[in-house]
Amino acid sequence: MANVLTNLALDIQKAADEIGRELVGAIPSVLINADGSDRVAVGDVVRSHFTRQPSASVAITPSMTVPEGTDQTVDNKTATISKAQGIQIPWTGEDVRHVNNGIGFGTIYGDQIKQAMRTLTNEIEIDLLTEIYRNASRAIGTAGTTPFASNFNEVAQIRQILVDNGCAMGDTTLIVNSLAGTNMRNLAQLQKANEAGGTQLLRQGTLLDLQEIMLKESAGIRSHTKGTGAGYLVNNTGGLAVGTTTIPVDTGTGTVLAGDIVTFAGDTVNKYVVTGALSGGAFTIGGPGLRVAIADNAAVTVGNNYTANVALRRNAAELIIRPPAVPSINGVNRDAAIDAMTVQDPHSGLVFEVRAYVGFRKAMFEVSAAWGVKAWKPDNIALLLG
């Protein structure tokens, strides 16, 4: 196999170094499962296991016989590689000659690689944030109103949701859009060095950690359009107990979608996130479920459209990213490419593959990746509405 990419390796690696400067907040805030040598195909499944919290302890009774112990159920969830995407860059011999009379092929090619990685990174960021916000536990804030208008109280409020869910606060991030970030930067108490404890925000614009939570911005923060559901009532004789996640309803009309915010009559505090759309007379909410018991026939209200700023602990979601599959012939992975190079972005950990193909007086370079995203733990995710 010809080693045609060697002379372009510096341009490729330089482009990868610049990816970390993109406005992405979700990618560096989740578990990244990246391996440049292990290829995957769309539809491949990754499995993860979870243990349940025991319902109660048992009294310890001295005995010469060792107790059997209490059987426990180990649950599992799966993540699927859902996409294999590439950016394809064609060059003819005449194209190369033309640009070599000016700025040069190497410079333009390096910029094309940078922009290809930028496009793929942004798509991955959007996929992650979509998966995360649709699998949150509860929400705080006002739909349609950008947070941090006059203070940063929302940080403490979203922290309360997570700690009440049993989430450990280490390695926890709040990811907001640039509007919320601007409001945060405008807060006078964070700009004053004697109150903020430093000048990073005032001088460099760096959002400081607050309430044990790292703050990051993302251009991929999602806007959610609510379902059309109205008039639904809880449909369960005896009501719904604390911890319930499947909500049976009746009498209403319209849709209740994943990502909708619902509230219940009789509960004036909690805003629950729908993680499974209404189907067969029931929808699901994120774990750990209802915080208070809900009576039968309690009215269900679907909240307004909102911007989905998200807070999560790193172990709540995962990005699996690999080079896309190619045919394996006699144990060698190859197709018509004459050369291939795997590049791992040192800032985000993302793995991209660059492949070179030649045709009749023409060449084509492809930048590609295959990935899947999964929110494993709704208990460790909360929304800040905007």
For each residue, the residues with C-beta under 8 A, 3 or more apart:
1: 334 338 339
2: 338 339
3: 6 339
4: 7 8 338 339 356
5: 8 9 12 339 340 341 354 356
6: 3 9
7: 4 106
8: 4 5 11 12 106 109 110
9: 5 6 12 13 341
10: 13 14
11: 8 14 15 106 107 109 110 113
12: 5 8 9 15 16 110 113 341 343 354
13: 9 10 16 17 343
14: 10 11 17 18 110 114
15: 11 12 18 19 110 111 113 114 117
16: 12 13 19 117 343 344 345 346 352
17: 13 14 20 345 346 347
18: 14 15 21 114
19: 15 16 22 114 117 118 121 345 347 348 350
20: 17 345 346 347 348
21: 18 347
22: 19 118 121 122 219
23: 178 217 218 219
24: 27 28 121 122 125 218 219 220 348
25: 28 29 125 173 175 176 216 217 218 220
26: 29 30 125 128 129 132 175 218 220 310 317
27: 24 30 32 121 124 125 128 319 348 349 350
28: 24 25 216 347 348 349
29: 25 26 173 175 214 216 312 314
30: 26 27 128 132 312 314 316 317 318 319
31: 314 315 317 318 319
32: 27 318 319 321 348 349 350
33: 46 318 319 320 321
34: 319 320 321 322 344 349 350 351
35: 38 322 351
36: 322 323 342 344 351 353
37: 342
38: 35 322
39: 322 323 324 325 326 333 370
40: 44 81 320 322 323 324 325 370
41: 44 81 84 324 325 370
42: 81 82 83 84 370
43: 80 81
44: 40 41 80 81 372
45: 78 79 80 81
46: 33 78 79 80 81 320 372 374
47: 76 77 78 79
48: 76 77 78 79 318 374 376
49: 74 75 76
50: 74 75 76 77 376 377
51: 72 74 75
52: 72 73 74 75
53: 166
54: 57 70 72
55:
56:
57: 54
58: 67 70
59:
60:
61:
62:
63: 66 67
64:
65:
66: 63
67: 58 63
68:
69:
70: 54 58
71:
72: 51 52 54
73: 52
74: 49 50 51 52
75: 49 50 51 52
76: 47 48 49 50
77: 47 48 50 374 376
78: 45 46 47 48 374
79: 45 46 47 48 318 320 372 373 374
80: 43 44 45 46 372
81: 40 41 42 43 44 45 46 84 320 322 370 371 372
82: 42 127 371 372 373
83: 42 123 127 370 371 372
84: 41 42 81 324 325 368 369 370
85: 120 123 368 369 370
86: 324 366 367 368 369
87: 115 116 119 120 366 367 368
88: 364 365 366
89: 109 112 113 116 364 365 366 367
90: 362 363 364
91: 95 96 105 109 362 363 364 365
92: 95 96 361 362 363
93: 96 97 361 362
94: 97 98
95: 91 92 98 99
96: 91 92 93 99 100 105
97: 93 94 100 101
98: 94 95 101 102
99: 95 96 102 103 104 105 108
100: 96 97 104 105
101: 97 98
102: 98 99
103: 99 107 108
104: 99 100 107 108
105: 91 96 99 100 108 109
106: 7 8 11 109 110
107: 11 103 104 110 111
108: 99 103 104 105 111 112
109: 8 11 89 91 105 106 112 113 365
110: 8 11 12 14 15 106 107 113 114
111: 15 107 108 114 115
112: 89 108 109 115 116 365
113: 11 12 15 89 109 110 116 117 354 365 367
114: 14 15 18 19 110 111 117 118
115: 87 111 112 118 119
116: 87 89 112 113 119 120 367
117: 15 16 19 113 114 120 121 345 350 352 367
118: 19 22 114 115 121 122
119: 87 115 116 122 123
120: 85 87 116 117 123 124 350 352 367 368 369
121: 19 22 24 27 117 118 124 125 345 348 350
122: 22 24 118 119 125 126 219 220
123: 83 85 119 120 126 127
124: 27 120 121 127 128 319 321 350 369 371 373
125: 24 25 26 27 121 122 128 129 218 219 220
126: 122 123 129 130 220 222
127: 82 83 123 124 130 131 371 373
128: 26 27 30 124 125 131 132 220 317 319 373
129: 26 125 126 132 133 175 218 220 221 222 308 310
130: 126 127 133 134 222
131: 127 128 134 135 317 373 374 375
132: 26 30 128 129 135 136 310 312 316 317 375 381
133: 129 130 136 222 224 259 273 308 310 381 383
134: 130 131 258 259 273 275 375
135: 131 132 273 275 286 317 375 378 381
136: 132 133 139 273 275 286 310 378 381 382 383
137: 161 165 272 273 285 286 287 288 378 379 380 381 382
138: 161 270 271 272 273 286 291 382 383
139: 136 161 261 271 272 273 382 383 384 385
140: 154 157 158 161 271 382 383 384 385
141: 145 147 154 157 306 309 383 384 385 386
142: 145 385
143: 261 303 304 305 306 385 386
144: 304 305 306 386
145: 141 142 149 385 386
146: 149 179 180 183 307 386
147: 141 154 176 180 183 309 384 385 386
148: 151 152 154 180 183 184 187
149: 145 146 183
150: 187
151: 148 187 189
152: 148 155 156 184 187 190 210
153: 156 157
154: 140 141 147 148 157 158 384
155: 152 158 159 174 210 211 213 215
156: 152 153 159 160 211
157: 140 141 153 154 160 161
158: 140 154 155 161 162 174 213 311 382 383 384
159: 155 156 162 163 169 172 211 212 213 311
160: 156 157 163 164
161: 137 138 139 140 157 158 164 165 311 382
162: 158 159 165 167 169 172 311 313 380 382
163: 159 160 166 167 169
164: 160 161 291
165: 137 161 162 287 288 379 380 382
166: 53 163 288 379
167: 162 163 172 313 379 380
168: 313
169: 159 162 163 172 212 213 313
170: 212 313
171: 313 314 315
172: 159 162 167 169 212 213 214 311 312 313 314
173: 25 29 213 214 215 216 311 312 314
174: 155 158 213 214 215 216 309 310 311 384
175: 25 26 29 129 216 217 218 221 309 310 311 312
176: 25 147 179 180 181 184 215 216 217 218 221 309 384 386
177: 180 181 217 218 219 221 307 309 386
178: 23 181 182 217 219
179: 146 176 182 183 307 386
180: 146 147 148 176 177 183 184 217 309 384 386
181: 176 177 178 184 185 207 215 217
182: 178 179 185 186
183: 146 147 148 149 179 180 186 187
184: 148 152 176 180 181 187 190 207 215
185: 181 182 190 191 201 205 207
186: 182 183
187: 148 150 151 152 183 184 190 191
188: 191 192
189: 151 192 195 196
190: 152 184 185 187 195 196 201 208
191: 185 187 188 196 201 202
192: 188 189 195 196 202
193: 196 197 198 199 202
194:
195: 189 190 192
196: 189 190 191 192 193 199 200 201 202 208
197: 193 208
198: 193 201 208
199: 193 196 202 203
200: 196 203 204 206 208
201: 185 190 191 196 198 204 205 206 207 208
202: 191 192 193 196 199
203: 199 200
204: 200 201
205: 185 201
206: 200 201
207: 181 184 185 201 215 216 217
208: 190 196 197 198 200 201 215
209: 212 213 214 215
210: 152 155 213 215
211: 155 156 159
212: 159 169 170 172 209
213: 155 158 159 169 172 173 174 209 210 311
214: 29 172 173 174 209
215: 155 173 174 176 181 184 207 208 209 210
216: 25 28 29 173 174 175 176 207
217: 23 25 175 176 177 178 180 181 207
218: 23 24 25 26 125 129 175 176 177 221
219: 22 23 24 122 125 177 178
220: 24 25 26 122 125 126 128 129
221: 129 175 176 177 218 307 308 309 310
222: 126 129 130 133 307 308
223: 305 306 307 308
224: 133 259 260 305 306 307 308
225: 305
226: 257 260 261 302 303 304 305
227: 254 255 256 257 260 277 278 302
228: 253 254 255
229: 232 252 253 254 255 256 260 278 300 302
230: 252 253 254 302
231: 251 252 253
232: 229 249 250 251 252 256 299 300
233: 249 250 251 252 297 298 299 300
234: 239 240 247 248 249 264 294 295 296 297 298 300
235: 248 249 250 251 281 296 297
236: 239 240 248 296
237: 296
238: 296
239: 234 236 293 294 295 296 298
240: 234 236 244 247 290 293 294
241: 244 290 293
242: 289 290 291 292 293
243: 288 289 290
244: 240 241 247 289 290 294
245: 275 284 285 286 287 289 290
246: 282 283 284
247: 234 240 244 262 282 283 284 285 300
248: 234 235 236 281 282
249: 232 233 234 235 252 256 278 281 282 283 300
250: 232 233 235 281
251: 231 232 233 235
252: 229 230 231 232 233 249 300
253: 228 229 230 231
254: 227 228 229 230
255: 227 228 229 277 278
256: 227 229 232 249 260 262 274 277 278 283 300 302
257: 226 227 260 274 277 278
258: 134 274 275 276 277
259: 133 134 224 273 274 308
260: 224 226 227 229 256 257 273 274 302 303
261: 139 143 226 271 272 273 274 302 303 306 383 385
262: 247 256 271 272 274 283 285 300 301 302 303
263: 267 270 271 272 300 301 303
264: 234 267 270 272 290 294 298 299 300 301
265: 295 298 299 300 301
266: 292 294 295 298
267: 263 264 270 290 291 292 294
268:
269: 291 292
270: 138 263 264 267 290 291 292
271: 138 139 140 261 262 263 303 385
272: 137 138 139 261 262 263 264 285 286 290
273: 133 134 135 136 137 138 139 259 260 261 285 286 378 383
274: 256 257 258 259 260 261 262 277 278 283 284 285
275: 134 135 136 245 258 284 285 286 378
276: 258 279 283 284
277: 227 255 256 257 258 274 283
278: 227 229 249 255 256 257 274 281 282 283
279: 276 282 283
280:
281: 235 248 249 250 278
282: 246 247 248 249 278 279
283: 246 247 249 256 262 274 276 277 278 279
284: 245 246 247 274 275 276
285: 137 245 247 262 272 273 274 275 289 290
286: 135 136 137 138 245 272 273 275 289 378 379 381
287: 137 165 245 377 378 379
288: 137 165 166 243 291 379
289: 242 243 244 245 285 286
290: 240 241 242 243 244 245 264 267 270 272 285 293 294
291: 138 164 242 267 269 270 288
292: 242 266 267 269 270
293: 239 240 241 242 290
294: 234 239 240 244 264 266 267 290 298
295: 234 239 265 266 298
296: 234 235 236 237 238 239
297: 233 234 235
298: 233 234 239 264 265 266 294 295
299: 232 233 264 265
300: 229 232 233 234 247 249 252 256 262 263 264 265
301: 262 263 264 265
302: 226 227 229 230 256 260 261 262
303: 143 226 260 261 262 263 271 306 385
304: 143 144 226
305: 143 144 223 224 225 226
306: 141 143 144 223 224 261 303 383 385 386
307: 146 177 179 221 222 223 224 385 386
308: 129 133 221 222 223 224 259 383 385 386
309: 141 147 174 175 176 177 180 221 383 384 385 386
310: 26 129 132 133 136 174 175 221 381 382 383 384
311: 158 159 161 162 172 173 174 175 213 381 382 383 384
312: 29 30 132 172 173 175 316 317 380 381 382
313: 162 167 168 169 170 171 172 316 377 380
314: 29 30 31 171 172 173
315: 31 171 376 377 380
316: 30 132 312 313 375 376 377 378 379 380 381
317: 26 30 31 128 131 132 135 312 373 374 375 376 377 381
318: 30 31 32 33 48 79 373 374 376
319: 27 30 31 32 33 34 124 128 371 372 373
320: 33 34 40 46 79 81 371 372 373 374
321: 32 33 34 124 350 351 369 370 371
322: 34 35 36 38 39 40 81 351 369 370 371
323: 36 39 40 342 351 353 368 369 370
324: 39 40 41 84 86 353 368 369 370
325: 39 40 41 84 370
326: 39 333 334 335 337
327: 333 334 335
328: 331 332 333
329: 332 334
330:
331: 328
332: 328 329
333: 39 326 327 328
334: 1 326 327 329 337
335: 326 327
336: 357
337: 326 334 340 355 356 357
338: 1 2 4 356 357 358
339: 1 2 3 4 5 355 356
340: 5 337 353 354 355 356
341: 5 9 12 353 354 355
342: 36 37 323 351 352 353 354
343: 12 13 16 351 352 353 354
344: 16 34 36 349 350 351 352
345: 16 17 19 20 117 121 348 349 350 351 352
346: 16 17 20 349
347: 17 19 20 21 28
348: 19 20 24 27 28 32 121 345
349: 27 28 32 34 344 345 346
350: 19 27 32 34 117 120 121 124 321 344 345 369
351: 34 35 36 321 322 323 342 343 344 345 369
352: 16 117 120 342 343 344 345 367 368 369
353: 36 323 324 340 341 342 343 366 367 368 369
354: 5 12 113 340 341 342 343 365 366 367
355: 337 339 340 341 365 366 368
356: 4 5 337 338 339 340 363 364 365
357: 336 337 338 363 364 365 366
358: 338 362 363 364
359: 362 363 364
360:
361: 92 93
362: 90 91 92 93 358 359
363: 90 91 92 356 357 358 359
364: 88 89 90 91 356 357 358 359
365: 88 89 91 109 112 113 354 355 356 357
366: 86 87 88 89 353 354 355 357
367: 86 87 89 113 116 117 120 352 353 354
368: 84 85 86 87 120 323 324 352 353 355
369: 84 85 86 120 124 321 322 323 324 350 351 352 353
370: 39 40 41 42 81 83 84 85 321 322 323 324 325
371: 81 82 83 124 127 319 320 321 322
372: 44 46 79 80 81 82 83 319 320
373: 79 82 124 127 128 131 317 318 319 320
374: 46 48 77 78 79 131 317 318 320
375: 131 132 134 135 316 317 378 381
376: 48 50 77 315 316 317 318
377: 50 287 313 315 316 317 380 381
378: 135 136 137 273 275 286 287 316 375 381
379: 137 165 166 167 286 287 288 316
380: 137 162 165 167 312 313 315 316 377
381: 132 133 135 136 137 286 310 311 312 316 317 375 377 378
382: 136 137 138 139 140 158 161 162 165 310 311 312
383: 133 136 138 139 140 141 158 261 273 306 308 309 310 311
384: 139 140 141 147 154 158 174 176 180 309 310 311
385: 139 140 141 142 143 145 147 261 271 303 306 307 308 309
386: 141 143 144 145 146 147 176 177 179 180 306 307 308 309
